[in-house]
């Protein structure tokens, strides 16, 4: 284990010398909001919080911490759901919320340059006057920051057609562990050399501190149609997803919600969802007016043939906002069903959707915990919400264990342990399921190349080989028979 011993008084004085008054938090009350991110079940109070306002202040903080062996945990808006911004007990939380300026919106080149603390939604709001928008739209887009989106490679309801953060970021400025500033990529769609941009997107602050992001902006489509299709059977809804994609139709978004999620969302948002449906699909189609009209007619026929008993097509902006409001409100809405819920994130092949839903239902019965399912159905990204009560002895542990089994199931059917929430500290055990020792060694080699002293977000993303050994060397290759630990499924 790393020895994080250092002269705290000296480091504190050095940090005070590079930050404006009030931008260094050390008191207990001030530190309290930083003890966790959106994964509230895992908490740790940091030693202190530094809030730089400029890139040069970030450089100075990183150089001080590197010289004295102080761990750094980068933090955006704190909406992450995997514990990626969980603080280190003797480390510095490097909060980037004060670096929140939109540096440039360039409509001629369809790009924007941003500081990492800019809210996701604020990008599209700033670009709207030019008829442009930023495509990735996590459900937390009203609050989450673009720097955090880069760290976790966030997605959203429109990621099916327009991709994740990695597909929409053109360049970054990043401060490395020794305070060097690198410019990677830029205001163009290709750059010479290795694709380090793809390495940084989703690296969870373990390789460097992103201080500026250049994103691609897209023109607002001429026409949009949003469709709600209700089904009496989850498998029929899954079959409709496969049929739409199989016909070569790529919607802008394709979301699925099961009955429990539908009922919670409807009672919360009053979106007009049929509460008797076993599942609903929300399908957005965009393009030219003629293209959308044709695609809407095709998809209408497909979902009805697949078993949809009710179809609602919204063409006006107000009706579309109404249908999407329920989906965007699903996470807070489910919070009304139980004192606590545990939001999972895994990805599976679309063809396995029905099987995995059935297995999740079995797990729900086994553990005695209800599950509301919300999916980015088009790309197989699952978000089961496990309901529990942390005040009940054993409930939290049962929810965590059940969540781990869901992720292991995702791997077993040919999927992955994450789609857009990252690994953080939540999924370290399941990384041992998905990757073998040789693969994990390569991850460590990459981490060491960027951060030889290991000060950047230590303990996140990559499990130690010792940890995997303690778990029995669990590992499942796609297509292999399940290991004994997974046979209960």
C-alpha positions in Angstrom: 0.0 0.0 0.0 1.3 3.5 -0.8 2.7 5.5 2.1 1.0 8.9 1.8 3.0 10.5 4.6 3.9 14.2 4.0 4.2 17.4 5.9 0.6 18.6 5.9 1.4 22.1 7.4 3.9 22.8 4.6 1.6 21.6 1.8 -1.2 23.6 3.3 0.9 26.8 3.3 2.1 26.2 -0.3 -1.5 25.7 -1.5 -2.7 28.8 0.2 0.0 30.7 -1.6 -1.4 29.8 -5.1 -5.1 30.1 -4.5 -7.4 33.1 -3.8 -8.7 33.5 -0.3 -11.7 31.3 0.4 -10.7 28.8 -2.3 -9.1 26.3 0.1 -11.6 24.4 2.3 -10.4 22.8 5.5 -13.2 23.1 8.0 -15.5 20.2 8.7 -18.7 21.8 7.6 -17.1 22.9 4.3 -15.7 19.5 3.6 -19.0 17.7 4.2 -20.5 18.2 0.7 -17.4 16.6 -0.8 -17.4 13.3 1.1 -19.1 11.5 -1.9 -20.4 11.9 -5.4 -23.8 10.6 -6.6 -22.9 7.2 -5.1 -23.8 8.3 -1.7 -23.4 4.9 0.0 -19.6 5.2 -0.1 -18.3 8.2 1.8 -14.9 9.5 2.9 -14.1 13.0 4.2 -11.2 14.5 2.4 -8.2 16.2 4.0 -9.0 19.4 2.1 -10.6 20.8 -1.0 -8.9 23.1 -3.5 -11.0 25.2 -5.9 -8.8 26.7 -8.6 -10.2 29.4 -11.0 -7.5 29.2 -13.7 -5.5 26.6 -15.5 -2.3 28.0 -14.0 -3.7 27.5 -10.5 -4.4 23.8 -11.4 -0.8 23.5 -12.6 0.6 25.0 -9.4 -1.6 22.7 -7.2 -0.6 19.6 -9.2 3.1 20.5 -9.0 2.9 20.9 -5.2 1.1 17.7 -4.7 3.4 15.7 -7.0 6.5 17.1 -5.3 5.2 16.2 -1.8 3.4 12.9 -2.7 -0.1 14.1 -2.0 -3.0 12.2 -3.7 -5.3 14.3 -5.9 -9.0 13.5 -6.6 -10.4 15.6 -9.5 -14.1 16.5 -9.1 -16.6 18.1 -11.4 -20.2 18.7 -10.3 -20.2 15.5 -8.2 -23.1 13.8 -10.1 -21.1 10.7 -11.0 -22.7 7.4 -9.9 -19.7 5.1 -9.5 -17.7 6.8 -6.7 -15.1 8.1 -9.2 -14.9 11.4 -7.2 -14.9 9.7 -3.8 -12.2 11.7 -1.9 -9.0 10.3 -0.4 -8.7 10.6 3.4 -5.3 12.3 3.2 -5.7 13.8 -0.3 -6.7 17.0 -2.0 -10.1 17.1 -3.8 -9.4 19.3 -6.8 -12.8 20.8 -7.5 -13.2 22.4 -11.0 -16.6 24.0 -10.5 -15.2 27.6 -10.5 -13.7 27.0 -14.0 -17.1 27.4 -15.6 -16.6 29.7 -18.6 -17.7 29.2 -22.1 -14.6 30.4 -23.9 -15.9 30.4 -27.5 -18.8 29.3 -29.6 -17.7 29.1 -33.2 -20.7 28.6 -35.5 -18.7 28.6 -38.7 -16.7 25.6 -37.6 -19.5 24.1 -35.4 -17.4 23.9 -32.3 -17.3 25.3 -28.7 -14.3 25.7 -26.4 -15.2 25.3 -22.7 -13.7 25.2 -19.2 -14.4 21.9 -17.4 -16.9 23.3 -15.0 -19.4 24.3 -17.7 -22.8 22.5 -17.3 -23.7 20.1 -20.1 -27.0 21.9 -20.8 -25.4 25.3 -20.8 -23.4 24.3 -24.0 -26.6 23.7 -26.0 -28.2 26.9 -24.5 -25.2 28.9 -25.7 -25.2 27.3 -29.1 -29.0 27.6 -29.7 -28.8 31.1 -31.2 -26.8 29.6 -34.0 -29.1 26.7 -34.6 -26.6 24.3 -33.1 -26.5 22.0 -30.0 -24.3 19.5 -28.2 -25.6 16.0 -28.6 -24.6 13.9 -25.5 -27.3 14.6 -22.9 -27.0 12.7 -19.7 -30.2 12.7 -17.5 -28.2 14.9 -15.1 -27.4 17.4 -17.9 -28.9 20.3 -16.0 -26.2 19.9 -13.4 -23.4 17.7 -14.6 -20.2 19.3 -16.0 -18.5 18.8 -19.3 -15.2 17.9 -17.5 -17.0 15.2 -15.6 -18.6 14.0 -18.8 -15.1 13.6 -20.3 -13.8 11.8 -17.2 -16.7 9.2 -17.3 -17.3 9.2 -21.1 -21.0 10.0 -20.4 -23.8 9.3 -22.8 -27.5 10.1 -22.6 -30.7 9.4 -24.5 -29.3 10.5 -27.8 -26.1 8.5 -27.7 -27.6 5.8 -30.0 -27.3 7.9 -33.1 -24.8 10.6 -32.0 -22.5 8.7 -29.8 -21.0 9.2 -26.3 -18.7 12.0 -25.1 -15.7 10.4 -26.8 -17.4 10.8 -30.2 -18.2 14.5 -29.7 -15.1 15.8 -28.1 -12.5 17.1 -30.5 -9.7 18.2 -28.2 -8.6 18.8 -24.6 -6.0 20.7 -22.7 -4.8 18.5 -19.8 -2.4 19.0 -16.9 -0.3 15.9 -16.3 0.9 14.7 -12.9 4.0 16.8 -13.0 2.2 20.0 -14.0 2.9 19.8 -17.8 0.2 21.1 -20.1 -0.6 19.0 -23.1 -2.9 19.9 -26.0 -4.5 16.8 -27.5 -6.6 17.0 -30.6 -8.2 20.3 -31.4 -10.7 22.1 -33.6 -10.7 19.4 -36.3 -12.0 15.9 -36.8 -8.6 14.2 -37.1 -5.2 14.8 -35.5 -1.7 13.4 -36.1 -0.2 10.8 -33.9 -1.7 8.4 -31.5 -5.4 8.8 -30.5 -4.6 9.9 -26.9 -8.0 11.7 -26.8 -9.8 8.3 -26.8 -7.5 7.2 -23.9 -8.4 10.3 -21.8 -12.1 10.1 -22.4 -13.4 7.8 -19.7 -10.1 7.7 -17.8 -11.8 9.1 -14.6 -9.1 11.6 -13.7 -6.5 8.9 -13.3 -4.2 10.2 -16.1 -4.5 13.9 -16.0 -6.6 17.0 -15.1 -8.6 18.3 -18.0 -8.7 22.1 -18.0 -10.3 22.9 -21.4 -12.5 20.9 -23.8 -13.3 21.5 -27.5 -16.6 19.9 -28.5 -18.4 19.4 -31.8 -21.7 21.1 -32.2 -24.4 19.7 -34.5 -27.1 21.6 -36.4 -30.6 21.3 -35.1 -32.5 18.8 -37.3 -35.2 20.2 -39.6 -37.8 17.8 -38.2 -38.3 15.6 -35.1 -40.8 13.0 -34.2 -41.1 11.3 -30.8 -43.1 8.1 -30.3 -44.3 6.3 -27.2 -45.1 2.6 -27.8 -46.6 0.6 -24.9 -46.4 -3.2 -24.5 -48.0 -5.7 -22.3 -44.9 -7.9 -22.3 -41.2 -6.9 -21.7 -40.0 -9.4 -24.3 -42.2 -7.9 -27.0 -40.7 -4.4 -26.2 -37.2 -5.9 -26.5 -38.1 -7.6 -29.7 -39.4 -4.3 -31.1 -36.0 -2.7 -30.4 -34.2 -5.5 -32.2 -36.6 -5.2 -35.2 -36.2 -1.5 -35.6 -32.4 -1.6 -35.5 -32.4 -4.7 -37.7 -34.3 -2.8 -40.4 -31.4 -0.4 -40.6 -33.2 2.4 -38.8 -31.1 4.3 -36.2 -33.3 6.5 -34.1 -31.8 9.6 -32.4 -32.8 7.9 -29.2 -34.5 4.7 -28.1 -35.3 4.3 -24.4 -37.2 1.5 -22.5 -38.8 1.7 -19.1 -40.5 -1.2 -17.3 -43.8 -0.9 -15.4 -42.4 0.1 -12.1 -40.3 2.9 -13.7 -43.3 3.9 -15.8 -45.6 4.2 -12.9 -43.1 6.2 -10.8 -42.3 8.6 -13.7 -46.0 9.1 -14.5 -47.0 9.9 -10.9 -44.1 12.3 -10.7 -44.0 14.0 -14.1 -47.6 13.5 -15.4 -46.1 12.7 -18.9 -49.2 10.8 -20.1 -47.6 7.3 -19.8 -49.9 4.3 -19.6 -49.4 2.9 -16.2 -50.8 -0.5 -17.1 -48.0 -1.1 -19.6 -45.4 -3.8 -18.8 -42.9 -1.7 -20.7 -42.8 1.4 -22.9 -40.4 2.5 -25.6 -39.6 6.1 -26.3 -38.3 6.5 -29.8 -37.1 9.8 -31.3 -36.5 10.1 -35.1 -34.9 13.2 -36.7 -33.8 14.4 -40.1 -35.5 16.2 -43.0 -39.3 16.5 -42.9 -39.8 13.9 -45.6 -37.3 11.5 -44.0 -38.9 11.8 -40.5 -42.4 11.3 -41.9 -41.3 8.1 -43.7 -39.3 6.7 -40.7 -42.2 7.5 -38.3 -44.6 5.5 -40.5 -42.1 2.6 -40.7 -41.4 2.4 -37.0 -45.2 2.7 -36.2 -45.8 -0.4 -38.3 -42.8 -2.3 -36.7 -43.8 -1.6 -33.1 -47.4 -2.5 -33.7 -46.4 -5.8 -35.4 -44.1 -6.5 -32.4 -47.0 -6.2 -30.0 -47.5 -2.6 -29.1 -51.1 -2.0 -27.9 -50.8 1.8 -27.7 -48.8 4.2 -29.8 -48.6 7.9 -29.2 -46.8 10.1 -31.8 -45.8 13.6 -30.7 -44.9 16.0 -33.4 -45.1 19.4 -31.7 -42.3 20.5 -29.5 -44.6 20.7 -26.4 -45.8 17.1 -26.8 -42.3 15.9 -27.3 -41.1 17.6 -24.2 -44.0 16.0 -22.3 -43.0 12.5 -23.4 -39.3 13.0 -22.7 -40.1 14.7 -19.3 -41.1 11.3 -17.8 -37.8 9.6 -18.9 -35.7 12.5 -17.8 -37.4 12.4 -14.5 -37.2 8.7 -14.0 -34.3 8.7 -11.5 -35.7 11.3 -9.1 -39.2 9.7 -9.6 -38.0 6.3 -8.5 -36.6 7.9 -5.4 -40.2 8.3 -4.2 -40.7 4.5 -4.1 -38.2 3.7 -1.4 -35.9 5.6 1.0 -32.9 4.6 -1.1 -32.0 3.1 -4.5 -28.8 1.8 -6.1 -28.4 2.8 -9.7 -26.5 0.2 -11.8 -24.9 0.6 -15.2 -24.0 -2.3 -17.5 -24.2 -3.0 -21.2 -25.4 -6.1 -23.1 -26.0 -7.2 -26.7 -29.5 -6.1 -27.7 -30.4 -9.7 -28.5 -29.9 -10.6 -24.8 -32.3 -8.0 -23.4 -35.2 -10.4 -22.7 -33.0 -12.9 -21.0 -31.3 -10.4 -18.8 -34.6 -8.8 -17.8 -35.8 -12.2 -16.7 -32.6 -12.9 -14.7 -32.9 -9.5 -13.0 -36.5 -10.4 -12.1 -35.3 -13.6 -10.5 -32.6 -11.8 -8.6 -35.2 -9.3 -7.4 -37.2 -12.2 -5.9 -34.1 -13.9 -4.5 -32.9 -10.7 -2.6 -36.4 -9.4 -1.8 -35.6 -6.1 -3.4 -37.7 -4.4 -6.1 -36.1 -3.2 -9.2 -37.2 -0.4 -11.6 -35.5 -0.8 -15.0 -34.6 2.1 -17.3 -32.5 1.4 -20.4 -30.8 3.1 -23.3 -32.4 0.2 -25.2 -31.0 0.9 -28.6 -27.4 0.3 -27.5 -28.1 -2.2 -24.7 -27.1 0.1 -21.8 -29.0 -1.0 -18.7 -29.8 1.1 -15.6 -31.6 -1.2 -13.1 -32.5 0.8 -10.0 -32.5 -1.4 -7.0 -34.8 -0.1 -4.2 -33.8 -0.6 -0.6 -33.9 1.1 2.8 -30.4 1.8 4.3 -32.0 2.0 7.7 -32.9 -1.7 7.5 -30.0 -3.9 8.7 -28.5 -5.7 5.7 -30.5 -3.9 3.0 -27.5 -1.9 1.7 -25.3 -4.9 1.6 -28.0 -7.0 -0.2 -28.5 -4.2 -2.8 -24.7 -4.0 -3.4 -24.4 -7.7 -3.8 -27.4 -7.9 -6.1 -26.0 -5.1 -8.2 -22.7 -6.9 -8.5 -24.5 -10.0 -9.7 -26.3 -8.0 -12.4 -23.0 -6.7 -13.7 -21.5 -10.2 -13.7 -24.6 -11.3 -15.6 -23.9 -8.6 -18.2 -20.4 -9.9 -18.7 -21.6 -13.5 -19.0 -24.0 -12.7 -21.9 -21.3 -10.9 -23.8 -21.5 -7.4 -22.4 -19.5 -5.1 -20.1 -19.6 -3.8 -16.5 -20.2 -0.2 -17.5 -21.8 1.8 -20.3 -21.4 5.4 -19.2 -21.1 5.7 -15.4 -17.5 4.5 -15.2 -15.8 2.1 -12.8 -14.8 4.3 -9.9 -14.7 2.3 -6.7 -18.1 0.7 -7.3 -17.1 -1.9 -10.0 -13.6 -2.9 -9.0 -14.7 -6.4 -8.1 -16.5 -6.8 -11.4 -13.4 -5.6 -13.3 -11.9 -8.9 -12.0 -14.7 -10.7 -13.7 -14.3 -9.0 -17.1 -10.6 -8.8 -17.4 -7.8 -11.2 -16.7 -4.4 -10.6 -15.1 -2.6 -9.8 -18.4 -5.2 -7.3 -19.4 -5.2 -5.6 -15.9 -1.4 -5.4 -16.1 -1.7 -3.4 -19.3 -4.1 -1.0 -17.6 -1.5 -0.5 -14.9 1.2 0.0 -17.4 -0.8 2.8 -19.1 -1.6 4.4 -15.7 2.1 4.3 -14.7 3.2 5.8 -18.0 1.0 8.9 -17.3 1.3 9.0 -13.5 4.4 7.2 -12.2 4.0 8.4 -8.6 0.3 7.3 -8.6 -1.1 10.5 -7.2 -4.0 11.0 -9.6 -7.2 9.5 -8.2 -5.6 6.5 -6.6 -7.6 3.4 -5.9 -10.1 4.0 -8.7 -10.9 2.2 -12.0 -8.3 -0.6 -11.9 -8.4 -3.4 -9.3 -5.1 -4.6 -7.9 -4.1 -8.1 -8.9 -4.0 -8.9 -5.2 -7.7 -7.9 -4.9 -8.7 -10.1 -7.9 -6.7 -12.9 -6.3 -8.6 -12.5 -3.1 -11.8 -12.8 -5.1 -10.7 -16.2 -6.4 -9.4 -15.0 -9.8 -12.9 -14.5 -11.1 -12.9 -14.1 -14.9 -15.4 -14.9 -17.6 -14.6 -14.9 -21.2 -17.4 -14.2 -23.7 -18.9 -17.5 -24.8 -17.3 -19.5 -21.9 -19.4 -21.5 -19.5 -20.1 -19.6 -16.3 -17.8 -20.0 -13.4 -19.3 -21.5 -10.2 -19.8 -18.0 -8.7 -22.2 -17.2 -11.6 -24.0 -20.5 -11.8 -26.8 -19.3 -9.5 -28.1 -17.3 -12.4 
